[in-house]
């Protein structure tokens, strides 16, 4: 796919970007090549015929809307998000904020999901717990399939080199439900845009600010409402067309490091600029805290020497939590080149 090159201050309207769509029903070797290419070129792609049933997705989405439809007081019983639980507006611990409310769950611990369901689901905690468990298990299978085909496409003999990190019993993966409420028109009487001659406009506002995902891989499903954008650099943001039939997959920082920089973890954000509520369900695939993240030897060559030093997930996560949302983090783990050493 070729993208137009736009100047940073270009006023040209940018159309929604069509990510590569990868059909899991195609020949595996071809799917593997397409996944590698998309991960190298963009860091984002969509998958269809992924095997997650419509019922599994629908049941989880129903639970999302039911939870976020509660009163603020009821939702706050599931919080605060520290790090798991309910949060609103405030993102993280370093002053980041957005037009979003969210629920974060620790998926590796069944007891944690059970306890969370008691406060999240007022009517039927068992139904909520089952919806989460079934959805997460199905999405994890997709993530493992993607990661194994990535290894195959990169020519790594041990095709479980990435996927084994998220199937480890001590993995740090999490499940996040985001709700971006519809924006209401500005009711400030002094605003001329409210007069008949100036139709009232809803200004684009940040739902979730620009960031890269620190984990290995993210599998995202939204309800078909626009909002996701990715950065092409130079201040250009491109909207991603919503597609409720597909799962959106993106490379995380950890995978960029483990592929020696071949795959790209790209800045993205979510806008709250719709007259419809947007729901997104994101499964973040993360390794165990003690896991030492380094790239397979097959990906280090004389032509492409090692880019990052090995580090543990605990070490990287500590850095992530210490910085603001959009701060560059992975560069702190880069190995110095000869030129940088001379400087």
N, C-alpha and C positions, 0 to 999 in steps of 0.2 A: 504494500500500500504506500502511495506517495502522498505526502502532505504538502500543501502550499506553504511557502516561506513568507511569513508576514513580519513587517517591521514592528518593533515594540509599541509604537504609538499609532499603529495602523487603525483607521476607522472602518476598514472593511468588515462587514458583518461575517462572522464565522459561523458556518453551518454546523449542525451536530455532526460529530465525528463517528464514523462507523468502525468499530473495532473489528479485528479479525474474528470471524465466527468459525469455530472449530467443531466439527461434527464427530462425536465419538463413535458413530457407526461406520465411519470410513476405515480404510486399512490402517492398522496400528502404526506401521512404519511411516506412513504419510502424516498421520495425526501427530506423531512425535516430532517430525521435521517442522510442521506448522507451529507447534507449541514453542519450539526452540526459537524459531524465527521471530514470532511475536514477542517473546520474552526478551530477545536481544534488541529488537527495533523499538518497541513501545513499552514493554513491561506490563501491558494489559491485553486481555483477550476475553472473548465469550465462548462458552461451551454449550452445545445443545445435545440432545439425546444422551444426557449425562446419567440417567438411571434413577434420579431422585423423583419419586412419584408425585403427581399433582396433589394427591391427598395429603402427603407428608408436608408439602409446601403450604397448602391451603390451611391445614390445621395449625401450623406454626404462625401463619399470618393472622388467623382469627384470634389467637392468644395475644399477639402483639397489640392489635387494635383494642381488644378488651382491656388489657392492662393500661395502655396509654389513654384510654377513654375514662379512666377513673378520676376521682377528684384528686387534687394535689395532696391533700392530707393522706388519702389512701395510698397513693404512690410513694410518698415519703416513708411509709412504714417499711419499704424494701430498701431504704438507703441508710446512710450515705454510701456513695461508691468509693470504697476505701480498701482495696481497689474494686471489689465486687459490690454490686448493689445498684440502686437508682440514683441518677444524677440529673441535673437540669442546668442549662446555661453554662455553668463552669465546667471546663474541660481540663482535666488533669490538676496539677498542683502549682502551676507557675503563672497563673493569671490569664490563661487562654479562655475564651468564651465564645459562644455561638448560639444560634437560634435552634437549639436541639435539646431534647431530653432523651435519656438513654437508660438501659438496664444491662449490666455486665454480669455474666455468670462464669463461674469456674467449672468447666465441663469435665475435667478429669476426675472430679470428686463427686460421686453420686450422692453422698450425704449433703454436700453443699447445695446441689440442685434441689434436693428434697427440702432442705431447710428454707431455701429461697422461695420455693413454690408455696410454702405456707403463708408467706406475706404477700406474694405477688398475685395469687389467684384466690379471690374471695369466695367464688362459687364452688370451684372444683379443683383443688390443688393437684389431685392425681392426674387430671386431664392435662393441666399445664406441664407437669413433670414428664408425662409420656410424650407430649408433643415435642418438648425440647430434646429428650433423649433420642427419639426416633429421627428427628431432623439432623441433630449433630452427628449421629452415627452414619447417616446417609451422606452427609456433606464430607465427613472425614474420609469416606471411601473414595469420593471424587478427588479429594485433595491428594490422597496416596496415589491414585491412578495418574494424576497429572504429574506429580513429582517423579514417579518411576519412568514415565515417558520422557520427562526432561532429561533424566540420567541416560536413558537409552539414546536420545537424540544427540547428547553431548559426547557419546562414545565412552561412557564410564561403565566398566564391567559390572560393578556392584550396583545394580539398578535400585537397590533399597537404601542407598547412601543418604538420600534426603528424607524419604518417607519414614524410615525407621526412627527418625527423631520425633515424629509426631505420633507414632504408635507406641513409643516408650511409655510405660506406666507413669513416669514422672514428668511427662510433657507439660508445658506451661500454656497450652492452648486455651483460648477463651472464646466465648460466644457473646456478641454484643448486638442488642436491638436498639436501633435509632429511630426516633420519631421527630420529623420536622413539621411542625404545625403550619397550616396555611397562614400567610401573612395577610393582615387586615389593612385596608386603605388608611392612609394618614388622615386623622380626623381633626388636625390642627386647623382652626378656623382662619388663621392668618396665612395659610398656605394657598396661594392662588390656583394651585392645581385642582382645588376642590370646586372651582367655579365652573359653570356650564361651558365657558369658552376653553377651559383647560381641563380635559377629562382627567380624573384622578388616576395616578399611576402608582403601582407598587414597585418600590425600588428594590433592586437585587440586594439581598443581605446574606452575610455568611452564615451558613448553617453549621458547618464544621470547617475550621480553617485549614489552610494548606499544610500538608505534611506528607511524609512517606510512612509506610507501615514498617515498624521495626522487625516484625516477625519473619518467618520463612515465606509464607504464602497467605493470601487472603482470598476467601471465597465469599462473594457478595451476591445477595438476591434482593432486589427492590420491587416495589409494587407497581412499577410501570409509570411512575411520576418522575419527570426530569429533575435534575439537581446535581448529579455527579459531573465534575469537570477534571480534566488532567492538564498539566502544564507542558507546553512545548518549549519552555524557556523564553527568555527575553520578555517576560511579562505577558505572554500570550496564553490564554486559557481557552480550552476547547471543550464544549459540552459533549457528553457521551449520550447517545440516543438510548432512552430506557427500553428495556426488553424483558417483560415479565416471563417470557418462555425460556430465557437463558440464564446461566450463572455467569457472573463476571469474576474473572480471576486476575489477580495482580501480584507481581513479584514484590517481596519484602526486602528490607535491608540485609537481613541475614543470608538470604539466598543470593543476593548480589555479591556478597563477600565470598560465599561458598562456591560460586561459579567464577571466581577470580575476575569479577567485573564484567563478565560476558552478558549476564542478564542485568536489566536496569530496574531499580526501584524508583519509580517516578512520583514526583510531587502531584498530589491531587487534593481536591476539596469538594465540599457539598454546599450548594446554594439553597437558601430557603426563599425561593422567589415564585412559588406557585400558589394558585388558589385552591390547590388540593393538598391534603396531608400526604407526606411521603414517609414510607416505612422502609427501612433497610435492615437486613439481617446479615450480619457479618461474622464469619468464623475465621478467627486468626490462628493460624497453625504455628505453634512455637515449640522449640526444643526444651528439654529439661534444663534447669538452672546450671547443672554441672557440665552440660555438654560443651565440648571444645569444638568451636566452629572453625573449620579450615576447609580449603577446597581439595578435591581429589587430585592426586598427583598427575593424572592424565590431563588436567586443565592448566598445568604449569609447564611452560616450554621456554626455550631460549628466546623465541619470538615474542612470547607473552609471559614474562616473569611474574612472580607473585606480586599482587597488588596490595593485599591486606595481611596484617599479622594475625595469627590465630588468637581467638579470644573466646571466653565462655559466654553463654547467654546471660548469666547473672551479671557479668561485667558490663555487657552491652546494655542490658536493661537498666542498670544503675545510672548509666550516662543518659539514657533516654528520659528517665524520670527527673533528671537534674536540669534539663533544658526545656525551653519553650517549644511549642508544637512544631513550628516551621524551621527550627534551627537545624543546621547540617550536623549530623552525628557520625555517619559512617567515615567521614574524612579523618576523624580523630584516630582511626585504626589503620590508616593507610601506611604502608612502608615508604620510607623516603627514597626517592630516586637519586641517582648520582648527582644530577643537576641540583636537586633540592639540598643534598648534603653539602655541596660546595657553597650554596648560598648561606 
